[in-house]
């Protein structure tokens, strides 16, 4: 929706999302299924949300890259408590 509304200006707009749940895990589906009901959504909706980032480091990197492609997100904010855990993801993405 933002892309269409911005039209030719979209390339100069910077979009941001805030990650409320950021976890490195080998079982993102189980974690999402357990956490999602607290937000009134399904596990699949949680995994598709740009407000949750969970999975292995590789999966998280892939997810952020898909967000960039799909929504044009260029900035991501994390809760301070997730910074250390997400450091490997940030390091990998910094080289892109």
mmCIF file as gemmi writes it, N, C-alpha and C atoms, coordinates in Angstrom:
data_model
loop_
_atom_site.group_PDB
_atom_site.id
_atom_site.type_symbol
_atom_site.label_atom_id
_atom_site.label_alt_id
_atom_site.label_comp_id
_atom_site.label_asym_id
_atom_site.label_entity_id
_atom_site.label_seq_id
_atom_site.pdbx_PDB_ins_code
_atom_site.Cartn_x
_atom_site.Cartn_y
_atom_site.Cartn_z
_atom_site.occupancy
_atom_site.B_iso_or_equiv
_atom_site.pdbx_formal_charge
_atom_site.auth_seq_id
_atom_site.auth_asym_id
_atom_site.pdbx_PDB_model_num
ATOM 1 N N . UNK Axp A 1 ? 0.814 -1.181 0 1 0 ? 1 A 1
ATOM 2 C CA . UNK Axp A 1 ? 0 0 0 1 0 ? 1 A 1
ATOM 3 C C . UNK Axp A 1 ? 0.87 1.263 0 1 0 ? 1 A 1
ATOM 4 N N . UNK Axp A 2 ? 1.925 1.279 0.798 1 0 ? 2 A 1
ATOM 5 C CA . UNK Axp A 2 ? 2.807 2.446 0.839 1 0 ? 2 A 1
ATOM 6 C C . UNK Axp A 2 ? 3.471 2.639 -0.514 1 0 ? 2 A 1
ATOM 7 N N . UNK Axp A 3 ? 3.898 1.53 -1.128 1 0 ? 3 A 1
ATOM 8 C CA . UNK Axp A 3 ? 4.575 1.6 -2.425 1 0 ? 3 A 1
ATOM 9 C C . UNK Axp A 3 ? 3.676 2.276 -3.459 1 0 ? 3 A 1
ATOM 10 N N . UNK Axp A 4 ? 2.405 1.862 -3.501 1 0 ? 4 A 1
ATOM 11 C CA . UNK Axp A 4 ? 1.471 2.44 -4.468 1 0 ? 4 A 1
ATOM 12 C C . UNK Axp A 4 ? 1.195 3.912 -4.161 1 0 ? 4 A 1
ATOM 13 N N . UNK Axp A 5 ? 1.009 4.238 -2.889 1 0 ? 5 A 1
ATOM 14 C CA . UNK Axp A 5 ? 0.707 5.615 -2.507 1 0 ? 5 A 1
ATOM 15 C C . UNK Axp A 5 ? 1.892 6.543 -2.786 1 0 ? 5 A 1
ATOM 16 N N . UNK Axp A 6 ? 3.104 6.039 -2.608 1 0 ? 6 A 1
ATOM 17 C CA . UNK Axp A 6 ? 4.295 6.868 -2.809 1 0 ? 6 A 1
ATOM 18 C C . UNK Axp A 6 ? 4.612 7.07 -4.282 1 0 ? 6 A 1
ATOM 19 N N . UNK Axp A 7 ? 4.209 6.102 -5.097 1 0 ? 7 A 1
ATOM 20 C CA . UNK Axp A 7 ? 4.487 6.213 -6.522 1 0 ? 7 A 1
ATOM 21 C C . UNK Axp A 7 ? 5.964 6.322 -6.806 1 0 ? 7 A 1
ATOM 22 N N . UNK Axp A 8 ? 6.358 7.266 -7.643 1 0 ? 8 A 1
ATOM 23 C CA . UNK Axp A 8 ? 7.76 7.401 -8.038 1 0 ? 8 A 1
ATOM 24 C C . UNK Axp A 8 ? 8.652 7.887 -6.902 1 0 ? 8 A 1
ATOM 25 N N . UNK Axp A 9 ? 8.064 8.374 -5.809 1 0 ? 9 A 1
ATOM 26 C CA . UNK Axp A 9 ? 8.853 8.82 -4.654 1 0 ? 9 A 1
ATOM 27 C C . UNK Axp A 9 ? 9.312 7.652 -3.79 1 0 ? 9 A 1
ATOM 28 N N . UNK Axp A 10 ? 8.793 6.435 -4.041 1 0 ? 10 A 1
ATOM 29 C CA . UNK Axp A 10 ? 9.069 5.307 -3.151 1 0 ? 10 A 1
ATOM 30 C C . UNK Axp A 10 ? 10.572 5.078 -2.957 1 0 ? 10 A 1
ATOM 31 N N . UNK Axp A 11 ? 11.364 5.242 -3.977 1 0 ? 11 A 1
ATOM 32 C CA . UNK Axp A 11 ? 12.809 5.019 -3.874 1 0 ? 11 A 1
ATOM 33 C C . UNK Axp A 11 ? 13.509 5.933 -2.887 1 0 ? 11 A 1
ATOM 34 N N . UNK Axp A 12 ? 12.916 7.057 -2.564 1 0 ? 12 A 1
ATOM 35 C CA . UNK Axp A 12 ? 13.543 7.995 -1.624 1 0 ? 12 A 1
ATOM 36 C C . UNK Axp A 12 ? 12.953 7.903 -0.214 1 0 ? 12 A 1
ATOM 37 N N . UNK Axp A 13 ? 12.012 7.003 -0.011 1 0 ? 13 A 1
ATOM 38 C CA . UNK Axp A 13 ? 11.391 6.826 1.306 1 0 ? 13 A 1
ATOM 39 C C . UNK Axp A 13 ? 12.11 5.711 2.054 1 0 ? 13 A 1
ATOM 40 N N . UNK Axp A 14 ? 12.363 5.915 3.34 1 0 ? 14 A 1
ATOM 41 C CA . UNK Axp A 14 ? 12.966 4.877 4.163 1 0 ? 14 A 1
ATOM 42 C C . UNK Axp A 14 ? 11.922 4.385 5.149 1 0 ? 14 A 1
ATOM 43 N N . UNK Axp A 15 ? 11.698 3.07 5.14 1 0 ? 15 A 1
ATOM 44 C CA . UNK Axp A 15 ? 10.693 2.46 6.005 1 0 ? 15 A 1
ATOM 45 C C . UNK Axp A 15 ? 11.37 1.703 7.141 1 0 ? 15 A 1
ATOM 46 N N . UNK Axp A 16 ? 10.706 1.668 8.281 1 0 ? 16 A 1
ATOM 47 C CA . UNK Axp A 16 ? 11.245 1.055 9.487 1 0 ? 16 A 1
ATOM 48 C C . UNK Axp A 16 ? 10.2 0.14 10.103 1 0 ? 16 A 1
ATOM 49 N N . UNK Axp A 17 ? 10.654 -0.923 10.76 1 0 ? 17 A 1
ATOM 50 C CA . UNK Axp A 17 ? 9.774 -1.764 11.556 1 0 ? 17 A 1
ATOM 51 C C . UNK Axp A 17 ? 10.42 -2.003 12.907 1 0 ? 17 A 1
ATOM 52 N N . UNK Axp A 18 ? 9.599 -2.232 13.899 1 0 ? 18 A 1
ATOM 53 C CA . UNK Axp A 18 ? 10.079 -2.551 15.257 1 0 ? 18 A 1
ATOM 54 C C . UNK Axp A 18 ? 9.815 -4.013 15.514 1 0 ? 18 A 1
ATOM 55 N N . UNK Axp A 19 ? 10.853 -4.737 15.891 1 0 ? 19 A 1
ATOM 56 C CA . UNK Axp A 19 ? 10.735 -6.144 16.212 1 0 ? 19 A 1
ATOM 57 C C . UNK Axp A 19 ? 10.422 -6.272 17.698 1 0 ? 19 A 1
ATOM 58 N N . UNK Axp A 20 ? 9.271 -6.863 17.995 1 0 ? 20 A 1
ATOM 59 C CA . UNK Axp A 20 ? 8.858 -7.041 19.393 1 0 ? 20 A 1
ATOM 60 C C . UNK Axp A 20 ? 9.281 -8.392 19.943 1 0 ? 20 A 1
ATOM 61 N N . UNK Axp A 21 ? 9.496 -9.345 19.053 1 0 ? 21 A 1
ATOM 62 C CA . UNK Axp A 21 ? 9.933 -10.68 19.458 1 0 ? 21 A 1
ATOM 63 C C . UNK Axp A 21 ? 11.059 -11.096 18.533 1 0 ? 21 A 1
ATOM 64 N N . UNK Axp A 22 ? 12.272 -11.171 19.064 1 0 ? 22 A 1
ATOM 65 C CA . UNK Axp A 22 ? 13.449 -11.541 18.269 1 0 ? 22 A 1
ATOM 66 C C . UNK Axp A 22 ? 14.176 -12.659 19.001 1 0 ? 22 A 1
ATOM 67 N N . UNK Axp A 23 ? 14.201 -13.844 18.388 1 0 ? 23 A 1
ATOM 68 C CA . UNK Axp A 23 ? 14.783 -15.014 19.046 1 0 ? 23 A 1
ATOM 69 C C . UNK Axp A 23 ? 15.508 -15.876 18.021 1 0 ? 23 A 1
ATOM 70 N N . UNK Axp A 24 ? 16.727 -16.269 18.343 1 0 ? 24 A 1
ATOM 71 C CA . UNK Axp A 24 ? 17.437 -17.257 17.543 1 0 ? 24 A 1
ATOM 72 C C . UNK Axp A 24 ? 17.026 -18.625 18.081 1 0 ? 24 A 1
ATOM 73 N N . UNK Axp A 25 ? 16.482 -19.459 17.201 1 0 ? 25 A 1
ATOM 74 C CA . UNK Axp A 25 ? 16 -20.775 17.594 1 0 ? 25 A 1
ATOM 75 C C . UNK Axp A 25 ? 16.059 -21.734 16.408 1 0 ? 25 A 1
ATOM 76 N N . UNK Axp A 26 ? 16.181 -23.006 16.714 1 0 ? 26 A 1
ATOM 77 C CA . UNK Axp A 26 ? 16.128 -24.028 15.672 1 0 ? 26 A 1
ATOM 78 C C . UNK Axp A 26 ? 14.699 -24.46 15.379 1 0 ? 26 A 1
ATOM 79 N N . UNK Axp A 27 ? 13.733 -23.944 16.141 1 0 ? 27 A 1
ATOM 80 C CA . UNK Axp A 27 ? 12.338 -24.362 15.977 1 0 ? 27 A 1
ATOM 81 C C . UNK Axp A 27 ? 11.399 -23.153 16.017 1 0 ? 27 A 1
ATOM 82 N N . UNK Axp A 28 ? 11.491 -22.323 14.986 1 0 ? 28 A 1
ATOM 83 C CA . UNK Axp A 28 ? 10.679 -21.106 14.916 1 0 ? 28 A 1
ATOM 84 C C . UNK Axp A 28 ? 9.192 -21.408 14.906 1 0 ? 28 A 1
ATOM 85 N N . UNK Axp A 29 ? 8.788 -22.487 14.264 1 0 ? 29 A 1
ATOM 86 C CA . UNK Axp A 29 ? 7.364 -22.807 14.164 1 0 ? 29 A 1
ATOM 87 C C . UNK Axp A 29 ? 6.759 -23.102 15.536 1 0 ? 29 A 1
ATOM 88 N N . UNK Axp A 30 ? 7.452 -23.864 16.367 1 0 ? 30 A 1
ATOM 89 C CA . UNK Axp A 30 ? 6.938 -24.165 17.713 1 0 ? 30 A 1
ATOM 90 C C . UNK Axp A 30 ? 6.909 -22.91 18.573 1 0 ? 30 A 1
ATOM 91 N N . UNK Axp A 31 ? 7.947 -22.097 18.481 1 0 ? 31 A 1
ATOM 92 C CA . UNK Axp A 31 ? 7.983 -20.853 19.252 1 0 ? 31 A 1
ATOM 93 C C . UNK Axp A 31 ? 6.86 -19.922 18.825 1 0 ? 31 A 1
ATOM 94 N N . UNK Axp A 32 ? 6.66 -19.788 17.522 1 0 ? 32 A 1
ATOM 95 C CA . UNK Axp A 32 ? 5.588 -18.924 17.021 1 0 ? 32 A 1
ATOM 96 C C . UNK Axp A 32 ? 4.229 -19.441 17.458 1 0 ? 32 A 1
ATOM 97 N N . UNK Axp A 33 ? 4.03 -20.744 17.383 1 0 ? 33 A 1
ATOM 98 C CA . UNK Axp A 33 ? 2.745 -21.332 17.789 1 0 ? 33 A 1
ATOM 99 C C . UNK Axp A 33 ? 2.48 -21.098 19.265 1 0 ? 33 A 1
ATOM 100 N N . UNK Axp A 34 ? 3.527 -21.115 20.084 1 0 ? 34 A 1
ATOM 101 C CA . UNK Axp A 34 ? 3.363 -20.9 21.523 1 0 ? 34 A 1
ATOM 102 C C . UNK Axp A 34 ? 3.134 -19.428 21.865 1 0 ? 34 A 1
ATOM 103 N N . UNK Axp A 35 ? 3.802 -18.526 21.163 1 0 ? 35 A 1
ATOM 104 C CA . UNK Axp A 35 ? 3.724 -17.094 21.48 1 0 ? 35 A 1
ATOM 105 C C . UNK Axp A 35 ? 2.541 -16.391 20.83 1 0 ? 35 A 1
ATOM 106 N N . UNK Axp A 36 ? 2.122 -16.824 19.662 1 0 ? 36 A 1
ATOM 107 C CA . UNK Axp A 36 ? 1.112 -16.115 18.872 1 0 ? 36 A 1
ATOM 108 C C . UNK Axp A 36 ? -0.227 -15.922 19.572 1 0 ? 36 A 1
ATOM 109 N N . UNK Axp A 37 ? -0.758 -16.906 20.285 1 0 ? 37 A 1
ATOM 110 C CA . UNK Axp A 37 ? -2.069 -16.701 20.913 1 0 ? 37 A 1
ATOM 111 C C . UNK Axp A 37 ? -2.121 -15.492 21.857 1 0 ? 37 A 1
ATOM 112 N N . UNK Axp A 38 ? -1.002 -15.141 22.459 1 0 ? 38 A 1
ATOM 113 C CA . UNK Axp A 38 ? -0.976 -13.966 23.336 1 0 ? 38 A 1
ATOM 114 C C . UNK Axp A 38 ? -1.264 -12.684 22.562 1 0 ? 38 A 1
ATOM 115 N N . UNK Axp A 39 ? -1.058 -12.722 21.247 1 0 ? 39 A 1
ATOM 116 C CA . UNK Axp A 39 ? -1.299 -11.567 20.392 1 0 ? 39 A 1
ATOM 117 C C . UNK Axp A 39 ? -2.576 -11.719 19.57 1 0 ? 39 A 1
ATOM 118 N N . UNK Axp A 40 ? -3.286 -12.834 19.784 1 0 ? 40 A 1
ATOM 119 C CA . UNK Axp A 40 ? -4.536 -13.063 19.063 1 0 ? 40 A 1
ATOM 120 C C . UNK Axp A 40 ? -4.338 -13.441 17.614 1 0 ? 40 A 1
ATOM 121 N N . UNK Axp A 41 ? -3.193 -14.048 17.302 1 0 ? 41 A 1
ATOM 122 C CA . UNK Axp A 41 ? -2.906 -14.455 15.928 1 0 ? 41 A 1
ATOM 123 C C . UNK Axp A 41 ? -2.444 -15.913 15.916 1 0 ? 41 A 1
ATOM 124 N N . UNK Axp A 42 ? -2.304 -16.466 14.724 1 0 ? 42 A 1
ATOM 125 C CA . UNK Axp A 42 ? -1.802 -17.826 14.586 1 0 ? 42 A 1
ATOM 126 C C . UNK Axp A 42 ? -0.273 -17.811 14.514 1 0 ? 42 A 1
ATOM 127 N N . UNK Axp A 43 ? 0.307 -18.98 14.671 1 0 ? 43 A 1
ATOM 128 C CA . UNK Axp A 43 ? 1.751 -19.089 14.528 1 0 ? 43 A 1
ATOM 129 C C . UNK Axp A 43 ? 2.225 -18.675 13.155 1 0 ? 43 A 1
ATOM 130 N N . UNK Axp A 44 ? 1.496 -19.052 12.124 1 0 ? 44 A 1
ATOM 131 C CA . UNK Axp A 44 ? 1.87 -18.668 10.758 1 0 ? 44 A 1
ATOM 132 C C . UNK Axp A 44 ? 1.795 -17.154 10.567 1 0 ? 44 A 1
ATOM 133 N N . UNK Axp A 45 ? 0.789 -16.524 11.158 1 0 ? 45 A 1
ATOM 134 C CA . UNK Axp A 45 ? 0.702 -15.066 11.067 1 0 ? 45 A 1
ATOM 135 C C . UNK Axp A 45 ? 1.877 -14.412 11.792 1 0 ? 45 A 1
ATOM 136 N N . UNK Axp A 46 ? 2.278 -14.983 12.916 1 0 ? 46 A 1
ATOM 137 C CA . UNK Axp A 46 ? 3.423 -14.447 13.65 1 0 ? 46 A 1
ATOM 138 C C . UNK Axp A 46 ? 4.692 -14.544 12.811 1 0 ? 46 A 1
ATOM 139 N N . UNK Axp A 47 ? 4.886 -15.679 12.154 1 0 ? 47 A 1
ATOM 140 C CA . UNK Axp A 47 ? 6.08 -15.859 11.32 1 0 ? 47 A 1
ATOM 141 C C . UNK Axp A 47 ? 6.081 -14.93 10.108 1 0 ? 47 A 1
ATOM 142 N N . UNK Axp A 48 ? 4.92 -14.527 9.642 1 0 ? 48 A 1
ATOM 143 C CA . UNK Axp A 48 ? 4.811 -13.639 8.482 1 0 ? 48 A 1
ATOM 144 C C . UNK Axp A 48 ? 4.873 -12.163 8.866 1 0 ? 48 A 1
ATOM 145 N N . UNK Axp A 49 ? 4.8 -11.871 10.14 1 0 ? 49 A 1
ATOM 146 C CA . UNK Axp A 49 ? 4.755 -10.486 10.611 1 0 ? 49 A 1
ATOM 147 C C . UNK Axp A 49 ? 6.122 -9.815 10.563 1 0 ? 49 A 1
ATOM 148 N N . UNK Axp A 50 ? 6.168 -8.536 10.194 1 0 ? 50 A 1
ATOM 149 C CA . UNK Axp A 50 ? 7.431 -7.81 10.257 1 0 ? 50 A 1
ATOM 150 C C . UNK Axp A 50 ? 7.74 -7.301 11.668 1 0 ? 50 A 1
ATOM 151 N N . UNK Axp A 51 ? 7.026 -7.833 12.663 1 0 ? 51 A 1
ATOM 152 C CA . UNK Axp A 51 ? 7.254 -7.434 14.053 1 0 ? 51 A 1
ATOM 153 C C . UNK Axp A 51 ? 7.8 -8.579 14.887 1 0 ? 51 A 1
ATOM 154 N N . UNK Axp A 52 ? 8.061 -9.711 14.246 1 0 ? 52 A 1
ATOM 155 C CA . UNK Axp A 52 ? 8.647 -10.87 14.924 1 0 ? 52 A 1
ATOM 156 C C . UNK Axp A 52 ? 9.728 -11.442 14.022 1 0 ? 52 A 1
ATOM 157 N N . UNK Axp A 53 ? 10.847 -11.772 14.617 1 0 ? 53 A 1
ATOM 158 C CA . UNK Axp A 53 ? 11.963 -12.336 13.874 1 0 ? 53 A 1
ATOM 159 C C . UNK Axp A 53 ? 12.474 -13.525 14.665 1 0 ? 53 A 1
ATOM 160 N N . UNK Axp A 54 ? 12.234 -14.726 14.146 1 0 ? 54 A 1
ATOM 161 C CA . UNK Axp A 54 ? 12.658 -15.924 14.85 1 0 ? 54 A 1
ATOM 162 C C . UNK Axp A 54 ? 13.098 -16.989 13.878 1 0 ? 54 A 1
ATOM 163 N N . UNK Axp A 55 ? 14.077 -17.75 14.309 1 0 ? 55 A 1
ATOM 164 C CA . UNK Axp A 55 ? 14.629 -18.816 13.496 1 0 ? 55 A 1
ATOM 165 C C . UNK Axp A 55 ? 16.128 -18.895 13.706 1 0 ? 55 A 1
ATOM 166 N N . UNK Axp A 56 ? 16.779 -19.702 12.89 1 0 ? 56 A 1
ATOM 167 C CA . UNK Axp A 56 ? 18.238 -19.757 12.929 1 0 ? 56 A 1
ATOM 168 C C . UNK Axp A 56 ? 18.787 -18.428 12.399 1 0 ? 56 A 1
ATOM 169 N N . UNK Axp A 57 ? 20.073 -18.229 12.549 1 0 ? 57 A 1
ATOM 170 C CA . UNK Axp A 57 ? 20.678 -17.004 12.014 1 0 ? 57 A 1
ATOM 171 C C . UNK Axp A 57 ? 20.415 -16.914 10.514 1 0 ? 57 A 1
ATOM 172 N N . UNK Axp A 58 ? 20.612 -18.02 9.797 1 0 ? 58 A 1
ATOM 173 C CA . UNK Axp A 58 ? 20.362 -18.015 8.356 1 0 ? 58 A 1
ATOM 174 C C . UNK Axp A 58 ? 18.912 -17.676 8.031 1 0 ? 58 A 1
ATOM 175 N N . UNK Axp A 59 ? 17.965 -18.264 8.782 1 0 ? 59 A 1
ATOM 176 C CA . UNK Axp A 59 ? 16.545 -17.988 8.542 1 0 ? 59 A 1
ATOM 177 C C . UNK Axp A 59 ? 16.211 -16.532 8.82 1 0 ? 59 A 1
ATOM 178 N N . UNK Axp A 60 ? 16.783 -15.973 9.882 1 0 ? 60 A 1
ATOM 179 C CA . UNK Axp A 60 ? 16.517 -14.568 10.21 1 0 ? 60 A 1
ATOM 180 C C . UNK Axp A 60 ? 17.077 -13.641 9.138 1 0 ? 60 A 1
ATOM 181 N N . UNK Axp A 61 ? 18.267 -13.94 8.646 1 0 ? 61 A 1
ATOM 182 C CA . UNK Axp A 61 ? 18.851 -13.139 7.559 1 0 ? 61 A 1
ATOM 183 C C . UNK Axp A 61 ? 17.956 -13.21 6.329 1 0 ? 61 A 1
ATOM 184 N N . UNK Axp A 62 ? 17.517 -14.412 5.982 1 0 ? 62 A 1
ATOM 185 C CA . UNK Axp A 62 ? 16.626 -14.579 4.826 1 0 ? 62 A 1
ATOM 186 C C . UNK Axp A 62 ? 15.324 -13.815 5.016 1 0 ? 62 A 1
ATOM 187 N N . UNK Axp A 63 ? 14.776 -13.861 6.227 1 0 ? 63 A 1
ATOM 188 C CA . UNK Axp A 63 ? 13.527 -13.157 6.515 1 0 ? 63 A 1
ATOM 189 C C . UNK Axp A 63 ? 13.687 -11.656 6.321 1 0 ? 63 A 1
ATOM 190 N N . UNK Axp A 64 ? 14.738 -11.089 6.86 1 0 ? 64 A 1
ATOM 191 C CA . UNK Axp A 64 ? 14.966 -9.649 6.728 1 0 ? 64 A 1
ATOM 192 C C . UNK Axp A 64 ? 15.16 -9.271 5.258 1 0 ? 64 A 1
ATOM 193 N N . UNK Axp A 65 ? 15.859 -10.103 4.51 1 0 ? 65 A 1
ATOM 194 C CA . UNK Axp A 65 ? 16.027 -9.826 3.083 1 0 ? 65 A 1
ATOM 195 C C . UNK Axp A 65 ? 14.683 -9.863 2.353 1 0 ? 65 A 1
ATOM 196 N N . UNK Axp A 66 ? 13.813 -10.791 2.726 1 0 ? 66 A 1
ATOM 197 C CA . UNK Axp A 66 ? 12.476 -10.835 2.113 1 0 ? 66 A 1
ATOM 198 C C . UNK Axp A 66 ? 11.682 -9.59 2.474 1 0 ? 66 A 1
ATOM 199 N N . UNK Axp A 67 ? 11.804 -9.105 3.711 1 0 ? 67 A 1
ATOM 200 C CA . UNK Axp A 67 ? 11.118 -7.864 4.108 1 0 ? 67 A 1
ATOM 201 C C . UNK Axp A 67 ? 11.596 -6.7 3.239 1 0 ? 67 A 1
ATOM 202 N N . UNK Axp A 68 ? 12.89 -6.641 3.007 1 0 ? 68 A 1
ATOM 203 C CA . UNK Axp A 68 ? 13.434 -5.571 2.161 1 0 ? 68 A 1
ATOM 204 C C . UNK Axp A 68 ? 12.813 -5.619 0.777 1 0 ? 68 A 1
ATOM 205 N N . UNK Axp A 69 ? 12.765 -6.827 0.214 1 0 ? 69 A 1
ATOM 206 C CA . UNK Axp A 69 ? 12.223 -6.986 -1.134 1 0 ? 69 A 1
ATOM 207 C C . UNK Axp A 69 ? 10.724 -6.728 -1.183 1 0 ? 69 A 1
ATOM 208 N N . UNK Axp A 70 ? 9.981 -7.265 -0.239 1 0 ? 70 A 1
ATOM 209 C CA . UNK Axp A 70 ? 8.514 -7.158 -0.257 1 0 ? 70 A 1
ATOM 210 C C . UNK Axp A 70 ? 8.022 -5.775 0.123 1 0 ? 70 A 1
ATOM 211 N N . UNK Axp A 71 ? 8.534 -5.249 1.22 1 0 ? 71 A 1
ATOM 212 C CA . UNK Axp A 71 ? 7.998 -4 1.757 1 0 ? 71 A 1
ATOM 213 C C . UNK Axp A 71 ? 8.933 -2.811 1.626 1 0 ? 71 A 1
ATOM 214 N N . UNK Axp A 72 ? 10.175 -3.038 1.235 1 0 ? 72 A 1
ATOM 215 C CA . UNK Axp A 72 ? 11.123 -1.932 1.129 1 0 ? 72 A 1
ATOM 216 C C . UNK Axp A 72 ? 11.639 -1.456 2.478 1 0 ? 72 A 1
ATOM 217 N N . UNK Axp A 73 ? 11.575 -2.299 3.497 1 0 ? 73 A 1
ATOM 218 C CA . UNK Axp A 73 ? 12.031 -1.922 4.841 1 0 ? 73 A 1
ATOM 219 C C . UNK Axp A 73 ? 13.548 -1.764 4.829 1 0 ? 73 A 1
ATOM 220 N N . UNK Axp A 74 ? 14.011 -0.61 5.313 1 0 ? 74 A 1
ATOM 221 C CA . UNK Axp A 74 ? 15.443 -0.36 5.334 1 0 ? 74 A 1
ATOM 222 C C . UNK Axp A 74 ? 16.001 -0.245 6.748 1 0 ? 74 A 1
ATOM 223 N N . UNK Axp A 75 ? 15.147 -0.053 7.748 1 0 ? 75 A 1
ATOM 224 C CA . UNK Axp A 75 ? 15.593 0.052 9.136 1 0 ? 75 A 1
ATOM 225 C C . UNK Axp A 75 ? 14.772 -0.885 10.003 1 0 ? 75 A 1
ATOM 226 N N . UNK Axp A 76 ? 15.471 -1.535 10.932 1 0 ? 76 A 1
ATOM 227 C CA . UNK Axp A 76 ? 14.81 -2.429 11.876 1 0 ? 76 A 1
ATOM 228 C C . UNK Axp A 76 ? 15.265 -2.054 13.27 1 0 ? 76 A 1
ATOM 229 N N . UNK Axp A 77 ? 14.306 -1.888 14.178 1 0 ? 77 A 1
ATOM 230 C CA . UNK Axp A 77 ? 14.608 -1.595 15.575 1 0 ? 77 A 1
ATOM 231 C C . UNK Axp A 77 ? 14.338 -2.835 16.402 1 0 ? 77 A 1
ATOM 232 N N . UNK Axp A 78 ? 15.251 -3.127 17.309 1 0 ? 78 A 1
ATOM 233 C CA . UNK Axp A 78 ? 15.108 -4.255 18.221 1 0 ? 78 A 1
ATOM 234 C C . UNK Axp A 78 ? 15.037 -3.754 19.651 1 0 ? 78 A 1
ATOM 235 N N . UNK Axp A 79 ? 14.412 -4.536 20.499 1 0 ? 79 A 1
ATOM 236 C CA . UNK Axp A 79 ? 14.466 -4.238 21.926 1 0 ? 79 A 1
ATOM 237 C C . UNK Axp A 79 ? 15.916 -4.442 22.365 1 0 ? 79 A 1
ATOM 238 N N . UNK Axp A 80 ? 16.384 -3.627 23.29 1 0 ? 80 A 1
ATOM 239 C CA . UNK Axp A 80 ? 17.771 -3.723 23.747 1 0 ? 80 A 1
ATOM 240 C C . UNK Axp A 80 ? 18.145 -5.107 24.228 1 0 ? 80 A 1
ATOM 241 N N . UNK Axp A 81 ? 17.195 -5.812 24.833 1 0 ? 81 A 1
ATOM 242 C CA . UNK Axp A 81 ? 17.482 -7.144 25.359 1 0 ? 81 A 1
ATOM 243 C C . UNK Axp A 81 ? 17.767 -8.162 24.251 1 0 ? 81 A 1
ATOM 244 N N . UNK Axp A 82 ? 17.387 -7.87 23.022 1 0 ? 82 A 1
ATOM 245 C CA . UNK Axp A 82 ? 17.602 -8.796 21.904 1 0 ? 82 A 1
ATOM 246 C C . UNK Axp A 82 ? 18.879 -8.479 21.131 1 0 ? 82 A 1
ATOM 247 N N . UNK Axp A 83 ? 19.53 -7.383 21.452 1 0 ? 83 A 1
ATOM 248 C CA . UNK Axp A 83 ? 20.677 -6.931 20.656 1 0 ? 83 A 1
ATOM 249 C C . UNK Axp A 83 ? 21.795 -7.964 20.608 1 0 ? 83 A 1
ATOM 250 N N . UNK Axp A 84 ? 22.155 -8.523 21.73 1 0 ? 84 A 1
ATOM 251 C CA . UNK Axp A 84 ? 23.259 -9.489 21.755 1 0 ? 84 A 1
ATOM 252 C C . UNK Axp A 84 ? 22.894 -10.758 20.982 1 0 ? 84 A 1
ATOM 253 N N . UNK Axp A 85 ? 21.676 -11.244 21.181 1 0 ? 85 A 1
ATOM 254 C CA . UNK Axp A 85 ? 21.247 -12.459 20.497 1 0 ? 85 A 1
ATOM 255 C C . UNK Axp A 85 ? 21.184 -12.264 18.984 1 0 ? 85 A 1
ATOM 256 N N . UNK Axp A 86 ? 20.795 -11.079 18.541 1 0 ? 86 A 1
ATOM 257 C CA . UNK Axp A 86 ? 20.647 -10.801 17.121 1 0 ? 86 A 1
ATOM 258 C C . UNK Axp A 86 ? 21.936 -10.295 16.476 1 0 ? 86 A 1
ATOM 259 N N . UNK Axp A 87 ? 23.009 -10.146 17.246 1 0 ? 87 A 1
ATOM 260 C CA . UNK Axp A 87 ? 24.271 -9.632 16.711 1 0 ? 87 A 1
ATOM 261 C C . UNK Axp A 87 ? 24.762 -10.415 15.491 1 0 ? 87 A 1
ATOM 262 N N . UNK Axp A 88 ? 24.699 -11.758 15.474 1 0 ? 88 A 1
ATOM 263 C CA . UNK Axp A 88 ? 25.146 -12.467 14.271 1 0 ? 88 A 1
ATOM 264 C C . UNK Axp A 88 ? 24.314 -12.138 13.035 1 0 ? 88 A 1
ATOM 265 N N . UNK Axp A 89 ? 23.03 -11.884 13.22 1 0 ? 89 A 1
ATOM 266 C CA . UNK Axp A 89 ? 22.157 -11.515 12.102 1 0 ? 89 A 1
ATOM 267 C C . UNK Axp A 89 ? 22.561 -10.14 11.584 1 0 ? 89 A 1
ATOM 268 N N . UNK Axp A 90 ? 22.749 -9.2 12.498 1 0 ? 90 A 1
ATOM 269 C CA . UNK Axp A 90 ? 23.143 -7.844 12.121 1 0 ? 90 A 1
ATOM 270 C C . UNK Axp A 90 ? 24.487 -7.871 11.397 1 0 ? 90 A 1
ATOM 271 N N . UNK Axp A 91 ? 25.415 -8.657 11.916 1 0 ? 91 A 1
ATOM 272 C CA . UNK Axp A 91 ? 26.748 -8.749 11.292 1 0 ? 91 A 1
ATOM 273 C C . UNK Axp A 91 ? 26.643 -9.257 9.865 1 0 ? 91 A 1
ATOM 274 N N . UNK Axp A 92 ? 25.844 -10.273 9.645 1 0 ? 92 A 1
ATOM 275 C CA . UNK Axp A 92 ? 25.674 -10.824 8.289 1 0 ? 92 A 1
ATOM 276 C C . UNK Axp A 92 ? 25.014 -9.815 7.362 1 0 ? 92 A 1
ATOM 277 N N . UNK Axp A 93 ? 24.009 -9.106 7.86 1 0 ? 93 A 1
ATOM 278 C CA . UNK Axp A 93 ? 23.29 -8.153 7.023 1 0 ? 93 A 1
ATOM 279 C C . UNK Axp A 93 ? 24.115 -6.894 6.751 1 0 ? 93 A 1
ATOM 280 N N . UNK Axp A 94 ? 25.017 -6.558 7.638 1 0 ? 94 A 1
ATOM 281 C CA . UNK Axp A 94 ? 25.829 -5.351 7.474 1 0 ? 94 A 1
ATOM 282 C C . UNK Axp A 94 ? 26.704 -5.435 6.235 1 0 ? 94 A 1
ATOM 283 N N . UNK Axp A 95 ? 27.021 -6.639 5.795 1 0 ? 95 A 1
ATOM 284 C CA . UNK Axp A 95 ? 27.863 -6.816 4.624 1 0 ? 95 A 1
ATOM 285 C C . UNK Axp A 95 ? 27.11 -6.734 3.32 1 0 ? 95 A 1
ATOM 286 N N . UNK Axp A 96 ? 25.772 -6.577 3.377 1 0 ? 96 A 1
ATOM 287 C CA . UNK Axp A 96 ? 24.975 -6.546 2.146 1 0 ? 96 A 1
ATOM 288 C C . UNK Axp A 96 ? 24.942 -5.174 1.538 1 0 ? 96 A 1
